[in-house]
Amino acid sequence: MNAPVGDDVYDEDPTIHELEARGAELLGQEAALFCVTGSMANLLGIWCDVPRGAEVCCDAQAHIVRAELGAHAVLHGVTTRTWSAPRGVADLDLIASFVALPASHLVGTAAIELENTHNFGGGSIQPLETVAAVSAFAAEHDIALHLDGARMANACVATGHKLADYGSLATTVTLCLSKGLGAPIGTLLASSKENIARARVQRKRLGGGWRQAGILAAAGIYALEHHIDRLADDHRAAALLADEVARRAPQAIATPPETNIVVIDTGKRSSADVIAAAARHDVRISGVGPHTVRAVTHLGVSAEECVAAGQVIGEVLADGSAGEENQGVSA
Ligand SMILES: *Cc1c(COP(=O)(O)O)cnc(C)c1O
């Protein structure tokens, strides 16, 4: 709250400057732009990479296609073509088969997009070697690589890689300061100086030029300094939660969590039913499919709370009647 501020529309906020400089360095890029949300950062990054009427190829479960309300099409005239990979983990051969041949009657592929970790893939990690191979392939074909790194810090803490190891492979890359890093708001977009200058103009057009946002940038700097290494705690808590569920309902955990997202198969029960039953015990989970729910661990919940939540979810799934008010365990 005491951060020095200025008017960011005039590029005069020293705290935002500091956050952007640190973000660029951390992500292995020349420059960075502080954006309101991850969706806005993706929108601006892909706008830098893909001209109107061209396409971006990505996974069918990508956040940019499932969870940004068609923004890239509605606002920027960009189309998508999607591949399906297990847990959203990139596969170079599959991706290479998707890139359009240069031809006047086919939509031109201007960018490949990858997500790390993959949200709807269940927090799955993109192996660095795969991202490097896709990056080399993209460069060879004169195609951009946009990396949606909303949760890339989780991937780095889990693998030991640096953010720049991934970030420097991309044309444009994002990192959410909210989500697991715990800042109230904000996402960084990083790229070349030229792209960031263009993105800054387009951000203003979208109404995203903000004024004395240094107080928010200060929270982002705090998150970068204090909340990256501790993501390991969230990963441990996710493993504990998954173990508790699996102990009671072994078929519910098809894949153990790689990071902070636990994907839970509800079997014959509907997601809505399981979500409601868990909510009655103060456990909040969300639906990602008709029979799939997920739990996400973060700095707002302790390991003990995650164990208790796993017990509740496990009981609900093990006992068909635990959806009733008087059943289950207390958390
Ligand atoms: C959360 C998220 C975003 C951005 O979300 P906002 O709510 O717009 O900040 C982008 N990509 C992925 C993979 C995400 O999980």
The ligand as an SDF file (V2000), in Angstrom:
LIG
                    3D

 15 15  0  0  0  0  0  0  0  0999 V2000
   -6.1370  -18.8480  -14.9770 C   0  0  0  0  0  0  0  0  0  0  0  0
   -5.5450  -19.0690  -16.2910 C   0  0  0  0  0  0  0  0  0  0  0  0
   -5.4130  -18.0260  -17.2070 C   0  0  0  0  0  0  0  0  0  0  0  0
   -5.8720  -16.6060  -16.9730 C   0  0  0  0  0  0  0  0  0  0  0  0
   -6.9170  -16.4270  -16.1760 O   0  0  0  0  0  0  0  0  0  0  0  0
   -7.4700  -14.9920  -15.7270 P   0  0  0  0  0  0  0  0  0  0  0  0
   -8.5870  -15.4020  -14.8500 O   0  0  0  0  0  0  0  0  0  0  0  0
   -7.8840  -14.2830  -16.9420 O   0  0  0  0  0  0  0  0  0  0  0  0
   -6.3600  -14.2940  -15.0020 O   0  0  0  0  0  0  0  0  0  0  0  0
   -4.8090  -18.2980  -18.4060 C   0  0  0  0  0  0  0  0  0  0  0  0
   -4.3670  -19.5240  -18.6900 N   0  0  0  0  0  0  0  0  0  0  0  0
   -4.4540  -20.5380  -17.8240 C   0  0  0  0  0  0  0  0  0  0  0  0
   -3.8890  -21.8560  -18.1960 C   0  0  0  0  0  0  0  0  0  0  0  0
   -5.0520  -20.3620  -16.5990 C   0  0  0  0  0  0  0  0  0  0  0  0
   -5.1500  -21.3780  -15.7530 O   0  0  0  0  0  0  0  0  0  0  0  0
  1  2  1  0
  2  3  1  0
  2 14  2  0
  3  4  1  0
  3 10  2  0
  4  5  1  0
  5  6  1  0
  6  7  2  0
  6  8  1  0
  6  9  1  0
 10 11  1  0
 11 12  2  0
 12 13  1  0
 12 14  1  0
 14 15  1  0
M  END
$$$$
